[in-house]
Amino acid sequence: MGLFSRKSAIQPTGHPGDDQLLGLLSKTPSGLGVPRHWLHYVYAADEAGAAHLEARASEAGWSVARVVPEYHGIVAERADLAVDRDSVIETRGFFELIASEVEGGEYDGWEADAS
C-alpha cells in the first residue's frame, strides 16, 4: 500500500444500488454528508394508495408531487438533509415502510444532486 493510496471509507448499506450511488456521490467535489437535493420514488396500485403515500411523506417533512395519474405514485424531495450511509439506510427504511402500507406499494429508489 503506497503512501498516497486511499481506501473507500464507505460502509455498505445492505443495498447494492444505494452503495453504488453513495460511491458516486463520494467522488463529487462536496463528498458525502452534505445536504443535497434528494428525490425518492414510491408507487401504489391506485389513487387511494398514492394519497396515503403523499400524506405520510408530507407528515415526515418531504415535499411531495404526484406522479402522472396512470402510475399512482409520488416523488418526494428535500434539499435540507445530508446524504450519507446512515441517512440513506433510514430513508430507504421509511419509504419501504410506507410502500408496504398500500396495495401494490413499491419503493423505486432515489437520486441526488451530484454537484
Stockholm file with secondary structure:
# STOCKHOLM 1.0

chainA/1-115         MGLFSRKSAIQPTGHPGDDQLLGLLSKTPSGLGVPRHWLHYVYAADEAGAAHLEARASEAGWSVARVVPEYHGIVAERADLAVDRDSVIETRGFFELIASEVEGGEYDGWEADAS
#=GR chainA/1-115 SS CCTTCCCCCCCCCSCHHHHHHHHHHHTSTTCSSSBCCEEEEEECSSHHHHHHHHHHHHHTTCEEEECCGGGCEEEEEESSSBCSHHHHHHHHHHHHHHHHTSTTCEEEEEEECCC
#=GC SS_cons         CCTTCCCCCCCCCSCHHHHHHHHHHHTSTTCSSSBCCEEEEEECSSHHHHHHHHHHHHHTTCEEEECCGGGCEEEEEESSSBCSHHHHHHHHHHHHHHHHTSTTCEEEEEEECCC
//
